[in-house]
Amino acid sequence: MPTISTLSKIEGTRAQGANIHFSGSTSSEREAVVQQVQKDTGAILVPPYDHPDIMLGQGTLALEFEDQVAELADAKSASHEHLHLQTNGNANGDRKSKGKLDAVLTPCGGGGMLSGTAIALHGTGTRVFGAEPSFQGADDARRGVAAGQRVTSVKTLTIADGLRTPLGEHTWRVISNPEFVQGLYAVTEENIKDAMKLVLERMKLVVEPSAVVGLAAVLYNEELRGRVQREAGVEGWDVGVVFSGGNTTVEAVAKLFAVREEEGERAGGVVGRGGERVAENVAG
């Protein structure tokens, strides 16, 4: 693991009984340590993303997505039928769900999840897109596809620490093929924080920054939003967004969203709207 891995990921890995070997933060530094460990111990390498079996395994999330969408469509259809009976056939309004998604977005680091999802959904009519952070060149997949050549080295300190790695050789072959992946979109650090805040406060889900880059793209990437407008108009798309991880801590989240003391006190209800510090006798 890179020495800059978050404490939650390090401790979570240790809790599973792993013996951790630390490395530098770049892919080449990690690979050098892996080779040394294999040489010293005879260990077998299970690649984190750049192997056909790993890609296909991660792609099973797309099959789960299809099942979930089909269940939602069935429930919606049943609801429409019930409404139809109640209103004697005068149930106008929502269009019935198609039973499938128009598009799926996954985060993209090494590309195992994105390439596997693209393979699983190939030929279904569902578009597949990848989302990356843009900070310090973390959007290597997008840049590589645009240039027609894989970016082999990435050194970024994006808050989406799970995506600080370039595409592998196997994942590149899939992701660079527009028959499988129809687009790659980048988002800023502020976009990621805003999306994470929305998920925490409104959806009540604990996620890490890497998990929400797809949602950030849906909400804030004007290129993607413009594409939906051009291709779907007012109908829009039914989009599936993958939340890929929740490896974080209260301390990490607090640091990420740290604000000036007076702003924090107002948000926490310590001071009133006018800045007054009054303990009001009201129900909590």
RAJO-V380946 format. One line per field, one symbol per residue. ss: DSSP state (A for helix, B for strand, O for the rest). phi: phi as a letter, one per 40 degrees, with the letter a starting at -180 (. if undefined). psi: psi as a letter, one per 30 degrees, with the letter a starting at -180 (. if undefined). A space follows every 10 residues. Layout:
ss=???
phi=???
psi=???
This chain:
ss=OBOOOOAAAA AAAAAOOOOO OOBOOOAAAA AAAAAAAAAA AOOOOOOOOO OAAAAAAAAA AAAAAAAAAA AAAAAAAAAA AAAAAAOOOO OOOOOOOOOO OOBBBBBOOO OAAAAAAAAA AOOOOOBBBB BBBOAAAOOA AAAAAAAOOO OOOOOOOOOO AAAOOOOOAA AAAAAOOOOO OOBBBBBOAA AAAAAAAAAA AAAOOOOOAA AAAAAAAAAA OAAAAAAAAA AAAAAOOOBB BOOOOOOOOA AAAAAAOOOO AAAAAAAOOO OOOOOOOOOO OOOO
phi=.cccdcdccc ccccccgccc bcaccccccc cccdcccccc bgcccbccac adcccccccc ccccdccccc cccccccccc ccccccbfgb cchdccccga ccabbbcbbc gccccccccc ccgcgccbbb bbccdfgccc cccccccgac ccbbbbbdcc ccbcaccccc cdcccccccb bcibbbbccc dccccccccc cbcgbcbcdd cbcccdcccb cccccccccc cbgccgbcbb bcccabcabd ccccccbcbd dcccccccgc bcccgcbbcc cbcc
psi=kkfgkleeee eeeefggkjk kllafleeee eeeeeeeeee fglkkjkfei keeeeeefff eeeeeeeeee eeeeeeeeee eeeeeeghgh ilcklkkfgl kelkklljcf geeeeeeeee gkfffkkkll klkfkhgfhe eeeeeefgkk kfkkjlhkfi ffghklklee eeeeefjffe jflkkkllee eeeeeeeeee eefhkjllee fgeeeeeeef jfeeeeeeee ffbfealjkk kkjflhille eeeeeegklk eeeeeeegge laeggkjkjk ilk.
